[in-house]
Amino acid sequence: MKAISIRSIGALGAIIAGCLNTEHSASAIGKRYPWKKNIVTTVFWIGERPNGNNPVPNRISSWDKDWSRSYGGFDDPNPAHRSNYIPVKFTPRQNPFYCALPYNDKAATGHRPEAPRVVPWFKEAYQGPGVSTCKDRWVAIRKGNRTAYAQWEDAGPFRTDYWQYVFGNERPKPNLNKGAGLDVSPAVRDYLELNEMDVTDWRFVEFSEVSRGPWSALGENNTFVISDRKTGKGIGRAASKRAEGRAISR
């Protein structure tokens, strides 16, 4: 029998400990942000006009009074007018993978009184009374065996105060869209191959959990783009273009 050295035992122990720590970290994140399952999901888009089930125009968002201009134009949802998850007429200046959840942490001045207590990352994300701690947060959205990642850019559908669902254990309340609790952009719709009204699972994720893909290519607000510029890598768009090539565009 071959002898096992103390050094080998120590190395093996370190590997096992590392694996356990990784599993523990993943488990901790999963418990902090569990999946919200079987959520009625609808599609919305920047520049959308009001209609019967959408009384508020989407030229503005809860956190951007000039959302359409910030984005660069009308995010045309017509699949015939889109290519590689973006409208064919222009290149968006913000991440085309965006979503809305029915909570706004901002008040007329400062933040809602409950925000520091209910927003899990409030303390670490706080940048002053004028800045939302929810805007640009990453969300995983799952349909079947496909998962897209999007940034939280607006409050809705219908409500802006429902923290008990967004951060708690309650289910979405009845509304004009069959109890919809999540709005997604045309890019998310196309990647997940959703119907205009569908059912998905979603959860918050840390940026470290977000894999590169078509959601990492564009946007002044995109954490990937910002990170690549800071590090000088400049690989965000190239990596995402490769992912787009592998993905099936609707």
C-alpha positions in Angstrom: 0.0 0.0 0.0 1.4 3.4 -1.0 1.9 5.8 1.9 0.0 9.1 1.8 2.1 12.0 3.0 0.9 14.6 5.5 1.2 17.2 2.7 -1.1 15.2 0.4 -3.6 14.9 3.2 -3.4 18.6 3.9 -3.9 19.4 0.2 -6.9 17.1 0.0 -8.4 18.7 3.0 -8.0 22.2 1.5 -9.7 21.0 -1.7 -12.6 19.5 0.2 -12.9 22.7 2.4 -12.9 24.8 -0.7 -15.7 22.8 -2.3 -17.7 22.9 0.9 -17.3 26.7 1.1 -18.4 27.1 -2.5 -21.4 25.0 -1.9 -22.2 26.9 1.3 -21.9 30.2 -0.6 -24.2 29.1 -3.4 -26.6 27.8 -0.8 -26.5 31.0 1.2 -27.2 33.1 -1.9 -30.1 30.8 -2.9 -31.7 31.1 0.5 -31.3 34.9 0.4 -32.9 35.2 -3.0 -35.1 32.1 -3.5 -37.0 31.5 -6.8 -40.4 33.0 -7.2 -42.1 30.3 -9.1 -45.0 30.3 -11.6 -45.3 34.0 -11.9 -47.6 35.4 -14.6 -45.3 37.4 -16.8 -46.2 40.1 -19.4 -44.1 42.0 -22.0 -43.6 45.7 -21.9 -41.2 48.0 -23.7 -39.7 51.5 -23.6 -41.9 53.9 -25.5 -45.0 51.8 -25.1 -48.2 53.9 -25.3 -51.0 53.6 -22.8 -53.8 51.1 -23.4 -56.5 49.4 -21.5 -54.2 47.1 -19.5 -51.3 49.6 -19.4 -52.6 53.0 -18.2 -49.1 54.5 -17.8 -47.0 55.4 -20.9 -43.5 53.9 -20.8 -41.7 57.0 -22.0 -40.6 57.4 -18.4 -39.8 55.0 -15.7 -40.1 55.2 -11.9 -36.4 56.1 -11.9 -35.9 57.9 -15.1 -38.1 60.8 -16.3 -36.6 60.6 -19.8 -36.3 56.9 -20.2 -36.9 56.7 -23.9 -34.2 59.2 -24.6 -31.8 57.5 -22.2 -32.4 54.3 -24.0 -32.0 55.8 -27.4 -35.5 55.4 -28.8 -38.6 53.2 -29.1 -37.8 49.6 -28.2 -40.1 48.2 -31.0 -41.5 44.8 -29.8 -42.4 43.7 -33.3 -40.2 40.6 -34.0 -40.0 41.7 -37.7 -38.3 44.9 -36.6 -35.7 43.3 -34.3 -32.5 41.4 -34.8 -30.1 39.9 -32.2 -32.4 41.0 -29.4 -32.4 44.7 -30.3 -34.5 47.0 -32.6 -33.0 47.2 -36.1 -33.3 51.0 -36.3 -30.8 51.9 -33.6 -28.3 50.5 -31.0 -29.7 50.9 -27.5 -27.7 53.0 -25.0 -29.0 50.9 -22.1 -29.2 47.2 -21.6 -32.1 45.8 -23.8 -32.6 43.0 -21.3 -34.7 44.8 -18.6 -37.6 44.1 -16.4 -40.1 45.6 -14.0 -41.2 44.5 -10.5 -44.0 46.1 -8.5 -41.9 48.0 -6.0 -40.2 51.4 -6.0 -37.9 52.2 -3.1 -38.0 55.9 -3.8 -40.4 58.4 -2.4 -41.0 62.0 -3.4 -38.0 62.9 -1.3 -35.6 60.2 -0.2 -36.7 56.6 0.1 -39.8 54.9 1.3 -39.7 54.5 5.1 -39.7 50.7 4.9 -37.0 50.5 2.2 -34.0 50.2 4.5 -35.7 47.4 6.3 -37.1 45.4 3.4 -34.6 45.9 0.5 -32.0 43.2 1.3 -29.1 45.1 -0.2 -30.1 48.6 0.8 -27.2 49.3 3.1 -24.5 48.2 0.7 -26.2 49.9 -2.4 -27.1 53.2 -0.7 -25.7 56.2 -2.6 -27.7 59.0 -1.0 -31.4 60.0 -0.8 -31.7 60.8 -4.6 -30.6 57.4 -5.9 -32.6 54.2 -6.1 -31.1 51.1 -4.6 -33.2 48.9 -6.8 -32.5 50.3 -10.3 -30.1 48.2 -12.4 -30.3 45.2 -10.0 -29.8 41.9 -11.8 -32.7 39.4 -12.0 -32.6 35.8 -13.3 -35.7 34.8 -15.3 -36.3 31.2 -16.1 -38.6 29.4 -18.5 -38.2 25.7 -18.9 -34.5 24.9 -19.3 -33.5 28.5 -20.4 -32.5 31.3 -18.1 -32.1 35.0 -19.1 -30.7 37.7 -17.0 -32.1 41.2 -16.9 -31.7 44.5 -15.0 -34.5 45.9 -13.0 -35.4 49.3 -14.6 -39.0 50.1 -13.7 -41.7 49.5 -11.1 -44.8 47.5 -12.1 -46.9 45.9 -13.3 -49.7 48.0 -11.8 -48.2 48.5 -8.3 -45.2 50.2 -7.0 -45.5 49.4 -3.3 -45.7 45.6 -3.0 -42.6 44.8 -1.2 -44.3 41.8 0.5 -44.2 40.0 -2.8 -41.0 41.4 -4.3 -38.9 40.8 -1.2 -41.2 38.5 0.8 -43.2 35.4 0.5 -46.5 36.7 -0.7 -47.9 36.0 -4.2 -48.9 38.7 -6.7 -52.4 40.1 -6.2 -55.1 39.9 -8.8 -54.9 42.6 -11.5 -56.0 43.3 -15.1 -53.4 40.9 -16.4 -54.4 37.8 -14.5 -52.2 38.5 -11.5 -49.1 39.4 -13.4 -46.1 39.9 -11.1 -43.3 40.5 -13.6 -42.9 42.6 -16.8 -40.1 41.7 -19.2 -38.6 43.5 -22.2 -38.9 42.2 -25.8 -35.2 41.0 -25.6 -36.1 38.7 -22.6 -39.2 37.6 -24.4 -37.3 36.6 -27.5 -34.5 34.8 -25.6 -36.9 32.8 -23.5 -39.4 32.4 -26.4 -42.3 33.7 -24.3 -45.8 34.5 -25.3 -47.1 38.0 -24.7 -48.5 36.6 -21.5 -46.7 33.6 -20.0 -45.5 32.0 -16.8 -41.9 32.2 -15.6 -39.8 31.8 -12.4 -37.5 34.7 -11.3 -35.1 35.6 -8.5 -32.6 38.3 -7.6 -29.0 37.4 -8.3 -25.6 38.8 -7.4 -23.6 40.1 -10.3 -21.1 37.4 -9.7 -23.8 34.8 -10.6 -24.6 36.3 -14.0 -23.0 34.5 -16.9 -22.1 36.4 -20.0 -24.6 36.3 -22.8 -26.6 38.7 -25.0 -27.5 40.6 -21.8 -23.8 41.6 -21.3 -23.2 43.4 -24.6 -24.8 46.8 -24.4 -25.7 49.7 -22.1 -24.2 52.5 -20.2 -26.0 51.0 -17.2 -24.8 47.5 -17.8 -22.5 46.2 -15.1 -20.6 44.1 -17.6 -19.9 47.1 -19.8 -18.9 49.3 -16.9 -16.6 46.5 -15.5 -14.9 45.9 -18.8 -14.2 49.6 -19.3 -12.7 49.8 -15.8 -10.4 46.8 -16.3 -9.6 47.7 -19.9 -10.7 44.3 -21.1 -13.2 45.5 -23.7 -14.5 41.9 -24.1 -18.1 42.4 -23.2 -19.5 42.9 -26.6 -17.3 40.3 -28.3 -18.3 37.6 -25.8 -21.9 38.5 -26.0 -21.9 38.5 -29.8 -20.6 34.9 -29.7 -23.4 34.0 -27.3 -25.9 35.7 -29.6 -24.6 33.6 -32.4 -25.3 30.4 -30.4 -28.7 31.6 -29.2 -31.8 31.2 -31.3 -33.3 34.5 -32.1 -37.1 34.6 -32.3 
